[in-house]
Amino acid sequence: MFIFQSVLFFLIYPLTGSINSVQEIHYNKTPAQLENNWSFILDKYLQQGVIGDVNEFDYRRLKKNTQDKKILDNYLLSLESINTKILSNNKAIAHYANLYNAVTVKLITDNYPIKSIRKLGPLNSGPWKRKIIKLNGELVSLDDIEHKILRSQYLSPYIHYMLNCASISCPNLQATPWKADSLEADQLTAATEYINSSRAVTLKKNGLRLSSIYKWFKEDFENDGGVLDHILKHANKDLKNAIKKGVKIKSYNYDWTLNDVTDN
């Protein structure tokens, strides 16, 4: 199990090394058994729609529960032991997304309390480039999973609705694990949920304010006709009418505040 010390993370943790490098345990579990472990964590610590349409996670409570933290650790160890090269496309996509999200939850929990995931790196750079995940025997980073694997190999704009960066403006951490057999339907649901929230699209008097996701990864939406055509597919009535009338994108915004359960 990897050990972080809040803001001292990058001072005491090596540049590389598996998130579970202290233990070399391998598990032979079925996908359903693995999903049950992640489902348990999500069911117990994720609160849906606490602030508007944002799903919040109770990192503080998880940090205090040693037994549940071990469940999360063992889940990650199990994911690391899987040979992703033999998985079907949908199984691989679901696997990578669940791994990304679970690692993110662990990073935040082990470093809690923090205000933003960006604090887990010098100059607010975040933890994304740290090679701390063992995948097919090699150490990779969260950035590797998102950009070198998911975005590069599977070429779908819906990848962006699957990954949660523990921030208010990110697409929600879903209440259930990603599964191969319902992947497309669940992706569409997540996209619709996000697009019709103010975190993704806000209709202002002078035009649309979009999540910066649609700026940073604009090229990923080109095969879907571009950003606005993609949004149009999932928009509610008012937003759809505005787009059809020619409303333009005027600005972008992203709130990196932690998606943390609050006492408010």
VEXVEX-225339 format. One record per residue (C-alpha): residue number from 1; residue in one letter; x, y, z. Coordinates in Angstrom, 2 decimals, padded with zeros to 5 digits. Example, Ala and Ser with C-alpha at 12.3 -4.5 7.8 and 13.67 -1.06 7.14 Angstrom:
% residues 2
 kelo nudo       x       y       z
    1    A  012.30 -004.50  007.80
    2    S  013.67 -001.06  007.14
//
This chain:
% residues 264
 kelo nudo       x       y       z
    1    M  000.00  000.00  000.00
    2    F  001.45  003.35 -000.93
    3    I  001.85  006.01  001.74
    4    F  001.47  009.71  001.09
    5    Q  001.82  012.53  003.57
    6    S -000.59  015.23  002.46
    7    V  001.24  018.16  000.86
    8    L  004.62  016.44  001.39
    9    F  003.67  013.82 -001.20
   10    F  006.22  014.81 -003.80
   11    L  008.98  015.23 -001.27
   12    I  008.80  011.75  000.20
   13    Y  007.38  009.62 -002.59
   14    P  009.70  008.38 -005.37
   15    L  009.29  009.47 -008.95
   16    T  008.15  005.99 -009.88
   17    G  006.79  002.97 -008.08
   18    S  003.49  001.13 -008.07
   19    I  000.75  002.50 -005.84
   20    N  000.84 -000.90 -004.16
   21    S  004.57 -001.55 -004.50
   22    V  005.00 -002.67 -000.91
   23    Q  002.76 -005.65 -001.57
   24    E  003.18 -008.07 -004.45
   25    I -000.15 -009.87 -004.16
   26    H -002.08 -011.17 -007.13
   27    Y -005.74 -012.05 -007.11
   28    N -007.69 -014.38 -009.34
   29    K -011.09 -012.76 -009.24
   30    T -013.82 -012.51 -011.83
   31    P -014.84 -009.08 -013.20
   32    A -018.04 -009.34 -011.18
   33    Q -016.09 -009.87 -007.96
   34    L -013.88 -006.92 -008.73
   35    E -016.91 -004.75 -009.48
   36    N -018.40 -005.71 -006.12
   37    N -015.39 -004.26 -004.29
   38    W -015.57 -000.96 -006.18
   39    S -019.38 -000.94 -005.86
   40    F -019.01 -001.29 -002.10
   41    I -016.77  001.78 -001.92
   42    L -019.04  003.82 -004.20
   43    D -022.21  002.80 -002.39
   44    K -020.77  003.73  000.99
   45    Y -018.88  006.93  000.24
   46    L -020.37  008.56 -002.87
   47    Q -023.24  010.99 -002.39
   48    Q -025.19  011.84 -005.51
   49    G -026.28  015.35 -006.32
   50    V -025.32  016.95 -003.01
   51    I -024.48  020.29 -004.61
   52    G -026.83  020.69 -007.54
   53    D -025.89  017.92 -009.92
   54    V -022.44  017.12 -008.51
   55    N -021.70  013.70 -007.07
   56    E -019.51  014.15 -003.99
   57    F -017.18  011.68 -002.32
   58    D -016.60  011.41  001.43
   59    Y -012.80  011.19  001.43
   60    R -012.54  012.11  005.09
   61    R -014.74  009.23  006.22
   62    L -012.93  006.72  004.00
   63    K -009.57  007.86  005.33
   64    K -010.71  007.04  008.86
   65    N -011.85  003.52  007.94
   66    T -008.79  001.25  007.77
   67    Q -010.77 -001.80  006.71
   68    D -012.44 -000.07  003.78
   69    K -009.15  001.43  002.67
   70    K -007.78 -002.11  002.50
   71    I -010.74 -003.09  000.32
   72    L -009.82 -000.27 -002.05
   73    D -006.14 -001.28 -001.96
   74    N -006.99 -004.90 -002.73
   75    Y -009.29 -003.79 -005.55
   76    L -006.43 -001.87 -007.11
   77    L -004.05 -004.79 -006.68
   78    S -006.55 -007.02 -008.43
   79    L -006.90 -004.60 -011.33
   80    E -003.14 -004.38 -011.67
   81    S -002.89 -008.17 -012.00
   82    I -005.16 -008.32 -015.06
   83    N -003.64 -008.76 -018.51
   84    T -005.45 -006.03 -020.42
   85    K -003.97 -007.18 -023.74
   86    I -006.45 -010.06 -023.93
   87    L -009.55 -008.02 -023.08
   88    S -012.19 -007.07 -025.62
   89    N -012.45 -003.36 -026.42
   90    N -015.39 -002.72 -024.14
   91    K -013.89 -004.72 -021.28
   92    A -010.59 -002.87 -021.66
   93    I -012.25  000.56 -021.72
   94    A -014.29 -000.25 -018.61
   95    H -011.20 -001.65 -016.89
   96    Y -009.06  001.41 -017.59
   97    A -011.79  003.82 -016.51
   98    N -012.43  001.99 -013.25
   99    L -008.69  001.84 -012.58
  100    Y -008.26  005.56 -013.28
  101    N -011.14  006.52 -011.00
  102    A -010.16  004.21 -008.16
  103    V -006.54  005.41 -008.22
  104    T -007.79  009.00 -008.11
  105    V -009.97  008.26 -005.09
  106    K -007.01  006.62 -003.35
  107    L -004.69  009.52 -004.10
  108    I -007.12  012.04 -002.64
  109    T -007.97  009.88  000.37
  110    D -004.33  009.26  001.30
  111    N -003.54  012.97  001.02
  112    Y -006.73  014.32  002.59
  113    P -007.45  017.04  003.60
  114    I -006.69  019.01  000.43
  115    K -008.70  021.59 -001.48
  116    S -007.89  020.38 -004.99
  117    I -006.23  017.44 -006.73
  118    R -003.91  019.98 -008.35
  119    K -002.24  020.41 -004.95
  120    L -000.74  016.92 -005.40
  121    G  002.07  018.28 -007.50
  122    P  004.52  021.19 -007.63
  123    L  003.04  024.46 -008.89
  124    N -000.47  022.94 -008.88
  125    S  000.53  020.39 -011.52
  126    G -001.41  017.51 -009.96
  127    P -000.45  013.83 -009.79
  128    W -001.23  012.90 -013.38
  129    K  002.30  012.34 -014.67
  130    R  003.50  010.20 -011.75
  131    K  004.17  006.62 -012.84
  132    I  002.55  004.86 -009.88
  133    I  000.25  002.30 -011.53
  134    K  001.38 -001.16 -012.58
  135    L -000.15 -002.17 -015.91
  136    N  000.93 -005.34 -017.73
  137    G  004.13 -005.34 -015.72
  138    E  005.03 -001.71 -016.48
  139    L  004.59  001.44 -014.45
  140    V  002.26  004.00 -015.99
  141    S  000.65  007.28 -014.97
  142    L -002.92  008.54 -014.94
  143    D -001.99  010.63 -017.97
  144    D -000.78  007.47 -019.74
  145    I -004.13  005.77 -019.13
  146    E -006.13  008.76 -020.33
  147    H -004.08  010.02 -023.25
  148    K -001.81  007.21 -024.47
  149    I -004.34  004.43 -024.01
  150    L -007.98  005.51 -023.87
  151    R -007.93  008.61 -026.09
  152    S -005.34  007.24 -028.52
  153    Q -006.49  003.65 -028.91
  154    Y -010.27  003.88 -028.65
  155    L -010.97  007.25 -030.32
  156    S -014.28  008.12 -028.71
  157    P -015.43  011.47 -027.27
  158    Y -017.37  009.50 -024.66
  159    I -014.12  008.58 -022.91
  160    H -014.27  012.05 -021.34
  161    Y -017.50  011.24 -019.49
  162    M -015.99  008.15 -017.90
  163    L -012.99  009.62 -016.08
  164    N -013.33  011.60 -012.88
  165    C -010.56  013.96 -011.74
  166    A -012.03  014.55 -008.26
  167    S -013.10  018.08 -009.22
  168    I -016.40  019.96 -009.34
  169    S -016.25  020.63 -013.09
  170    C -015.34  017.08 -014.02
  171    P -018.00  014.67 -015.29
  172    N -019.40  012.87 -012.26
  173    L -017.87  009.87 -010.60
  174    Q -020.67  007.43 -011.36
  175    A -022.49  005.52 -008.64
  176    T -021.72  002.16 -010.26
  177    P -018.56  000.71 -011.85
  178    W -018.18  000.84 -015.60
  179    K -019.16 -002.49 -017.17
  180    A -018.49 -003.86 -020.64
  181    D -022.00 -005.17 -021.24
  182    S -023.67 -001.79 -020.66
  183    L -020.80  000.47 -021.70
  184    E -022.40  002.33 -024.62
  185    A -025.68  002.98 -022.81
  186    D -023.90  004.13 -019.67
  187    Q -021.63  006.43 -021.68
  188    L -024.65  008.08 -023.31
  189    T -026.33  008.52 -019.94
  190    A -023.21  010.08 -018.43
  191    A -022.79  012.41 -021.42
  192    T -026.41  013.57 -021.26
  193    E -026.17  014.13 -017.50
  194    Y -023.04  016.23 -017.83
  195    I -024.00  018.24 -020.90
  196    N -027.26  019.34 -019.31
  197    S -025.53  020.55 -016.16
  198    S -024.14  024.05 -015.68
  199    R -020.70  022.51 -015.11
  200    A -020.58  021.57 -018.80
  201    V -022.75  024.10 -020.61
  202    T -024.25  027.40 -019.46
  203    L -026.44  029.48 -021.76
  204    K -025.47  033.12 -021.17
  205    K -026.86  036.27 -022.78
  206    N -023.84  036.62 -025.05
  207    G -023.46  032.92 -025.90
  208    L -022.38  029.61 -024.43
  209    R -019.92  029.06 -021.62
  210    L -018.54  025.55 -021.88
  211    S -016.43  023.32 -019.71
  212    S -012.77  023.62 -020.66
  213    I -012.89  019.92 -021.52
  214    Y -014.42  020.96 -024.85
  215    K -011.47  023.30 -025.47
  216    W -008.64  021.08 -024.24
  217    F -009.87  018.08 -026.22
  218    K -011.67  019.76 -029.09
  219    E -010.19  017.36 -031.64
  220    D -011.75  014.36 -029.89
  221    F -015.19  015.60 -030.87
  222    E -014.45  016.14 -034.57
  223    N -015.64  012.66 -035.56
  224    D -018.94  013.53 -033.90
  225    G -019.34  016.63 -036.05
  226    G -017.56  018.96 -033.67
  227    V -018.24  020.13 -030.14
  228    L -021.61  021.80 -030.78
  229    D -022.97  018.93 -032.85
  230    H -021.92  016.55 -030.11
  231    I -023.60  018.66 -027.44
  232    L -026.72  018.95 -029.60
  233    K -027.18  015.18 -029.52
  234    H -027.61  015.25 -025.76
  235    A -029.00  018.74 -025.11
  236    N -032.28  019.48 -023.37
  237    K -034.98  021.43 -025.19
  238    D -033.81  024.95 -024.34
  239    L -030.18  024.27 -025.11
  240    K -031.05  022.45 -028.31
  241    N -033.16  025.36 -029.52
  242    A -030.39  027.84 -028.76
  243    I -027.82  025.83 -030.69
  244    K -030.14  025.43 -033.66
  245    K -030.65  029.21 -033.67
  246    G -026.90  029.68 -034.04
  247    V -025.68  030.50 -030.54
  248    K -021.88  030.63 -030.39
  249    I -019.30  029.48 -027.87
  250    K -018.06  032.56 -026.02
  251    S -015.99  031.26 -023.14
  252    Y -014.71  028.27 -021.21
  253    N -014.45  027.55 -017.50
  254    Y -013.23  024.83 -015.13
  255    D -013.58  024.57 -011.36
  256    W -010.83  022.43 -009.81
  257    T -012.37  022.51 -006.32
  258    L -012.42  019.02 -004.79
  259    N -015.65  017.05 -005.21
  260    D -015.67  016.56 -001.46
  261    V -018.65  015.97  000.80
  262    T -019.17  019.16  002.80
  263    D -021.03  019.93  006.01
  264    N -023.18  022.57  004.29
//
